[in-house]
Amino acid sequence: MLEVSQRKRIWGWYFFDWASQPYNTLLLTFIFGPYFTGTLSGNLIAEGMAEEAARAQAQAYWGWGLAVAGIFIAVLAPILGAIADNTGRKLPWIWLFSLMYFVGSYALWWTAPQEFSVIWALFFFGIGLIGMEFATIFTNSYLPELHDDPAELGRISGSGWAFGYVGGVLSLVVMLALFQATPSGNTMFGLSPLFGLDPATKADTRVVGPLAAIWFAVFMVPFFLYARDTRVAGPAPFLIGQSLRDLGRTLKGLPRHPSLMAYLGSSMFYRDALNGLYTFGGVYALGVLGWSITEVGIFGIVAAISGAVFCWISGRVDRRVGPMPVIIVCVLMLTFVSLLIVTITPESILFIAIAEGSNLPDVTFFIAGAIIGAAGGALQASSRNMMTRQANPERMTEAFGLYALSGKATSFLAPALIAFTSQITGSQRLGVSPVVGLFIIGLVLLLWVKSRGDFNK
């Protein structure tokens, strides 16, 4: 196998973030998520359901679907990580999960409103989401191998996340410039939707699935060219029994590593809350503020640009002061902005009435989106680096499997709480309020986390 320079390995690793980001940006948050809830609520209204109840019900379906996918990821993530550590084979798994990403994403083309199926839409979205999440686990575990100086890992992680955000911005611009029709029938750039896509069948929106799939396939090429595995000798190709025993020992040993255990618990709650904001931000804007898909997309561009800039900055801050201060500041910012969002309606902000027809709620929500993009991106980049400080260096993929488990063990919680609250209150606005409590719990648990962890004394 040809040797690959450190610089090429780092850039190949960056390209995974660039390639995979559209699943979060285009599908989960700003285009397909709002399209799913908007289409479903429209169908429910046509069947006679009240408008507010239909929107809340659609948001609930979206939440339950994500909760099911999250449970599946939580169960398998640490097991697959342990297998990869024992065999040294990560790339075959990344190939498999990349295929799931491509198939699940591309299949969203077949979700036209006229024959819309909630089950099939959530099934294929879940397949792609599971593929994206599992591929992320394995690529994250390469981070400690990218540089000999641990202090540089924060910068590399932040730069990678920033690079991914730039990819997300560009993919959104491509979507809005070439495909997504505005009420005029043309795209935001005044063009007819590419390939003659018919807005009447929402083909101009549904194409987001194939676009994300093809984007991923093209931009994963540098990653696969430059990523390298370190093989581990073993009697069997998968070492499943040994991997499960090793995982069992790791789990039993967690109480002896209180900093790691506290960090896994803390990140479990604050990342779940952040995912709740990402998942329902566009849905909230479409349902509560009455935005169009194009407006939600522009909102996404603002958030992604903010995220790219602040990920790059936070990576440098992380290198100087470590990831802990970055994490604390970001969680505090996100807690505040979550409280702000719950109070935004077309008629009021912070429970203060505003003039009818004022655009202040829209402007405020754009500002909130920029803060979420900035703090959320920096939080995820520094959290990824913090994990390298907390984990056993010899079991890094398993550790990132546990990290995924901590992120997914309750990943159903934010969607489920939002779904439940939306249903019992009949309000999309109040439905997102549980994320505030999740951020606060995560912040409190950070009190027991050491900056260098138990394995790096």
N, C-alpha and C positions, 0 to 999 in steps of 0.2 A: 504494500500500500504506500502511495506517495506521501511524503511528509508535507504538512501544511503549516505555513508560518502562523505565528500567534496573531498577527494582524488580520490575516484572512479568516482564521477561526472566529475571531471576535466579530468581524463584519458578517460572516455567515450566520452567526448566532443572532446578530441584530436583525437579519432579514426574516427570521421567524416572526418577530414582533410585527414587522412591516406586513408580512403575508397574512398573518392571522387576525390582525386588528379589525379588518372589516366585518368579521363575525360579530364582534362587540358593537362596532360603530354602525354598520349598515343594518344588521339583522336584529340584534338584541335590543338596541336602544332607539335608533332614530328613524328607521324606515319600516322594517318588517313588523316590529313590535306594535307600533301605532297602526300599521295597516291591518294586522290581525284583529286588534281590539275594535278598530273603526269598522271593519267589514262585519265582524260578528255582531257588534251592537246595532249596526244598520239592519242586519237580517232580523235581529230580535225585535227591533222597533217595528219593522214591517209585519211581524207576526202579532203585533198588538201590545208589546211590553212598553211600559212608560220609559221615556228617554233616559232619565237619570238612572233608573234601575237597570236598564239595558247596558249602559256604559259601565256601571259598577259590576254587573254580572260578567261582562266581557273581560274586565280587568281581573276578576276572580279566576276565570278559566285560564288566563295567561299565567297567573300566579301559581295555580295548581299544577299546570304543565311543567313549569320550571322547577317546582318542588320535587316532582317525581324524578326528573333528570338529575337533580342534585343528590337525591338519595342514592341513585345508581352509582354516581361518581364517587360518593363518599365511601361506599362499601368496597369498591375495587381499587381505588387509588393507592392505598398503602401496600396492598398485596402485589400489585404490578411493580411498584417501586422496589419492593424487597427482591423480587425476581430479577429485575434489571441490575440491582447492585450485586447480586450473587453471580450473575453471568457476565456482567460488563457489557451487555447488549442493550443499547437504547434505540439505535437507529431502526431496527426492524419494527419496534413498537410505534415509533414515530411515523413510519410508512403506513402502518395499519390505520392509525388514528387520523392521518392525513386523508386517507381514502374515505373514512367516515365523514370527515369535514366536507369533502368535495361532494359526496353523494347526498348528504343531508341538506346541504346548502342548495345545490342545483335543483333538488326536487321541489323546492318552494315555488318554483315556476307554476306548478299545478295546483294553485290555490285561488283560482278565479272566484269572484263573489257569487257567480251564478250557480256553481256547484261546490261551494265552500264546505269543507269538512273539518270540523274542529279537531277530531281525533287524528286525521292524517296530517294536518298542518302541524300539530304539536308533536306528532311522532317523528316526522322528518326533521323538524327544527331540533328536537331532542337528540337525534342521531348526530347531527352536525355539531351541536353544543358539546356532547360527550366527547366526540373526536377532538374538538378544539381544546377542551379542558385537559384531557389525558395527554395530548401532544405537548401542551404547555408544561405539565409536570415533568416530563422527561427532558425537555429543552432547558427548563430552569435549573435542573440538576447539573448541567454543564457549567454553570456560572463559576463555581470555585476553581475549575480547571483552566479558566481563560487567562488568569494572570497569577504570577508567583507572589505578588504583594497583595495581601488581603485588603489593605487600605484602598486599593484601586477598584475593588469590586463594586463599591457604591457608585462610583463614577460610571463604570461600565453598565451597571444595571439601570441607572438613570438615563444614560444615553440611549440604551436599547429601547427603553420605554418611550422616550421622546421620539426616536426614529419610528417606532410603531404608530405613535400618534400622528406623525406626518403622513404615514401611509393611510391612516384612517381619514385624515383631512382630504387627501388627494382622491381617495375612493369616493368620498361624499361629493366632492366637486364633480367628478366624472359622472356620478349618478344624477346629480341635479342639472348638470350642463347638457348631457346627452340623452337622458332617458325620461326623467320624471317630469310629467306635464303639469303646468300650473292651470288655474281655471281658464286661461286664454286658449288652452290647447297646445301651447308651445312650452318648451323648457324654460328654466330661469334665464338662459342665455338667448332666448328668442328663437330657438331651433325647433323643428318638428322632432318628436321622439325618434331616436335612431331605429332603423330597420322597420319603420312604419308601425311601431307598437301602438295599439289602440287604447287610449285612456278609458273608453267605455267599458272595456273588459279588465281594466286595471293592469293591463300588460306592461304599461310603463312603470308600474310600481313592482309587480311580481318579478320583473327581470333582475331585481336586486339579488335574488338567490343565485342564478347563474353567474352574475357579475362577481359576487363574492367568491364563488367556487373557482372561476377561471383566474381571478386575481391571485388566489391562494396557490393554485397550481403553478402559475408562472413565477411568482416571487419566492417560492420555496426552493427553486433551483440552486441559488447560492448556498443556502443552508446545507442541502444534501451534498453539494460539491465539497464543502469545507469542514463539515462536522466529522469527527472521528471518535470511535469507541475505544475504550481500553478493555481488552478482552480479559476475562478471569477464567482460569482453568477450572473445569468441573466435570463430574462424571456424566452429567445429563444436560441437555440443551436448555432446559427451563428450571431445573432444581426447585420444583414447586414445593415439595415437602420441606426441604431445608429452608427455603425462603419463608414459608409460613412459620416455622419454628423460630427463625431469626426475628421475624416481625413480632411474634408472641413475646420473645425476650425483651425486645425494645419497648413494647407497650407495658409490660410488667415493671420495667426499669424506670418508667417515667417519673414516679414519685421520688426517685433518688436524684432527679434533675429538675428541681422546682422551677428554675428559670425557664427551661424549655417548656415545661408543662404550662406555666402561666402564660408564656408567649403564645403557645398554640391556642389556649383558651381565649386570650385577648384578641388575637387576630381572627379567631373564629367569629366573634361577634362584630368587630368593626368592619371586617371584609364583607360579612353578610349584609350589614347595613348599607355599605357602599354599593354592593351589587343590587340591592333594592332600589337605590337612587338611580343607578344606571338603567336598570330594567324598566322602571316605571316613569322615568323623567319624560320621555317622549310621549308615552301613553297619557300621562297627566296633562301635558300641554295640549294635546289634541282634544281630550275630553273636557277638561275644566276651562281652558282658555279658548277653545274652539279653533286652534291652529290647523292649518293644512299640512299635508305631508311635506311640501316644499319648505314651509316655515319651520317645521321641526328639523328638517335637514340643515337649514341655515343655522339654527340653534346648535346643531351638532358640530358644524364647522367651527363656530365660536368656541365651544367647549373643547374641541380637539386641539385647536391652535393654542389655547390657554394651557392645555395639558402638556403639549409638546414643549413649550417654552419653560414651564415650571419643572417638568421632569429633568430637563437639561440642567437648570439652575440647582435643583435639589440634589442632583447627583454630585455636583461640586461641593455643596454644603455637607452632604453625607460624607464625602471624602475627608473634610476638615474636622467635623464634630461627631461623626458617627450617625447611624440611622435613627437612634432613639429620639433625639430632639425633633427630627423631621416628622416622625410618626406622631408624636404628641401634638405638635402644632396642627398637623393636617386633620387629626381626629377632632380637635376643638373647632376648627373651621367648618368641618362637615356637620358637626352637631348644630352649630349656629345656623347654617344655611338650610338644614332640614326643618328647623323650627320656622324659618322664614317662609319656606315653600308652602307649609301647611296653612299659612295665613293668607296666601295669595289667591284672590278670586277676581273675576272681572269687575267687581264692585268695591273691593277693599284690599288693603295691604296692612298686615299687623293689626287687623281688626279695626282699622281706621277707614271710614268711608271715603271714596274718591269720586270725582265728577264722572257722570255717565259719559261713556265713550272715550274716556282717557286711555292713553296707551301706556300709562305708568305700570300696570300689571305686567304687560309684555316686556317692557324694558327691565323691570325688576327680575323677571324670570330669566331673561338673557344674562343678567349679571350673576344670578344664582348659578346658571349653567357654567359660566366662566370659572366661578369659584370651585364648583364640583369638578370640572375638568382639571384645574390646577392642583387642588388638594388631593383629589382622587388619584391622579397619575403619580404624583410625588409619593403618596402613601403606599401605593402598590410597589413602586420601584424600591423604596427604602425597606419595605416589609420583606421583599425578596432577598435583599442583602442581609437584613437582620437574621433571616433564617440560616444563612451560611455561618453566622456567628453563634447561633444557638445549637446547631446540629452536630452530631458525631461526624467528623470529616470522612470517616471510612464507610459511612452508610448514608451518603448524601442523597441518592435517588429515593431511598426509603424515607429519608427525612422529608423530602419534598412531597412524597406520597402522603405522609402524615400531615404535612402542611396543607395539602389539598383536602385531606380528610377533615382537618379542623375548619377549613373554609367551606366544605360541603356537608359536614356532619349536621350542621344546622342551616345549610344553604336553602333548605325548604322553609326555614323559619321566617325569613323576611317575606318571601312570596306568599307563604301560608298566612302569616299575620296580616299582610296587606289584603290578601284575598278575603280572609275572615272578617277583617274590619270593614272592608268595602261592602261585604254582604250584609253585615248586621246594621251598619249605619246607612246603607244605600247611598254613600257619598264617596266619589273618587278622591276628593280633597282630604277628608279625614282618613281615608284608607291608607295613605302613606305615612301616617303619624308614628307607627311602631318603630320606624328606623331610628328615631331619636333615642329611645330607650336602649337599643342595641349598641349605638355609638357610646353611650355613657357606660354601659357594662364593660365594653372593650377598654375604655380609658381607665377605669378603676383597676382592672386586672393587670395593667402595665406596671402598677406599683411593685409587683413581685418579680419583674423581669430585669435581669442584669444586662448591662450593655454588651459584655463579652460572652455571656452564657456560661454554662457549667462545664463545657468541654474545652474551654479556652481560658483556663485560670492562669 
